[in-house]
Amino acid sequence: MEFDLQMVLVILASAVATYATRIGGYVLITTMKRIPPRMEAALNAVPAAVLTTIVAPAFFDGGWDAKLALVVALIVGLKVSHTWMLVAAWLIVMAWRRTIGF
């Protein structure tokens, strides 16, 4: 494997861009005396957006076991704690794979 300067520069530029975006938000918020309501609403929406980017591909690209587990997790998660939601989804996937054979 030979040394590729262009690849090293791309990796360094990506690292700098990632660090700048992460530290930029922190610096912006710490310099404010008060967070505007629109910014607070946007920050409150971040966890849902991240969860969607994780769950949506699993739902649309996964098998029926993943689809059923996600639906069960949603229903159980609305009623009880998150631990029971994870346990219910895990049991669905394990039972599906045991009976169907995936």
C-alpha positions as CSV (number, residue, x, y, z in Angstrom):
1,M,0.0,0.0,0.0
2,E,1.5,3.3,-1.1
3,F,1.1,6.7,0.6
4,D,-1.6,8.8,-1.1
5,L,-1.3,12.5,-0.2
6,Q,-4.6,13.3,-1.7
7,M,-6.4,10.8,0.5
8,V,-4.7,12.1,3.6
9,L,-5.7,15.7,2.7
10,V,-9.3,14.5,2.2
11,I,-9.3,12.8,5.6
12,L,-7.8,15.9,7.3
13,A,-10.3,18.2,5.6
14,S,-13.2,16.0,6.7
15,A,-11.9,16.0,10.2
16,V,-11.6,19.8,10.3
17,A,-15.1,20.2,8.8
18,T,-16.6,17.8,11.4
19,Y,-14.8,19.5,14.3
20,A,-15.8,22.9,13.0
21,T,-19.5,22.0,12.8
22,R,-19.5,20.4,16.2
23,I,-17.6,23.2,18.0
24,G,-19.5,25.9,16.0
25,G,-22.8,25.0,17.5
26,Y,-21.4,25.0,21.0
27,V,-19.7,28.4,20.5
28,L,-22.8,29.8,19.0
29,I,-25.0,28.7,21.9
30,T,-22.6,29.7,24.7
31,T,-22.3,33.3,23.3
32,M,-26.1,33.8,23.4
33,K,-27.7,35.2,26.5
34,R,-31.0,33.6,25.6
35,I,-31.8,30.8,23.1
36,P,-34.5,32.0,20.6
37,P,-37.6,29.9,20.6
38,R,-37.1,28.7,17.0
39,M,-33.6,27.5,17.8
40,E,-34.8,25.7,20.9
41,A,-37.5,24.1,18.8
42,A,-34.9,23.0,16.3
43,L,-32.7,21.6,19.0
44,N,-35.6,19.7,20.5
45,A,-36.3,18.1,17.1
46,V,-32.7,16.7,16.7
47,P,-33.3,13.5,18.7
48,A,-36.4,12.6,16.7
49,A,-34.5,13.3,13.4
50,V,-31.6,11.1,14.5
51,L,-33.9,8.3,15.6
52,T,-35.7,8.5,12.2
53,T,-32.4,8.2,10.3
54,I,-31.6,5.0,12.2
55,V,-35.1,3.4,12.2
56,A,-36.4,4.2,8.7
57,P,-33.8,2.2,6.8
58,A,-34.2,-0.7,9.1
59,F,-38.0,-0.6,8.5
60,F,-37.9,-0.2,4.7
61,D,-34.9,-2.3,3.9
62,G,-35.3,-4.9,6.7
63,G,-37.3,-8.1,6.6
64,W,-40.7,-8.7,8.1
65,D,-39.1,-9.5,11.4
66,A,-37.6,-6.0,11.6
67,K,-40.9,-4.4,10.5
68,L,-43.0,-6.3,13.0
69,A,-40.4,-5.6,15.8
70,L,-40.4,-1.9,15.1
71,V,-44.2,-1.7,15.1
72,V,-44.4,-3.7,18.4
73,A,-41.6,-1.4,19.8
74,L,-43.6,1.6,18.9
75,I,-46.8,0.3,20.5
76,V,-45.1,-1.0,23.6
77,G,-43.0,2.2,23.9
78,L,-46.1,4.3,24.1
79,K,-47.4,2.3,27.0
80,V,-44.4,1.3,29.2
81,S,-40.7,2.0,29.7
82,H,-38.0,1.9,27.1
83,T,-36.5,-1.2,28.5
84,W,-39.6,-3.2,28.0
85,M,-39.9,-1.7,24.5
86,L,-36.4,-3.1,23.7
87,V,-37.2,-6.5,25.3
88,A,-40.5,-6.8,23.4
89,A,-38.8,-6.0,20.0
90,W,-36.0,-8.4,20.7
91,L,-38.5,-11.2,21.6
92,I,-40.4,-10.6,18.4
93,V,-37.3,-10.8,16.3
94,M,-36.0,-13.9,18.1
95,A,-39.4,-15.7,17.9
96,W,-39.7,-14.8,14.2
97,R,-36.3,-16.0,13.3
98,R,-36.7,-19.2,15.4
99,T,-40.0,-20.2,13.8
100,I,-39.4,-19.0,10.2
101,G,-35.7,-19.9,10.2
102,F,-34.0,-16.6,9.1
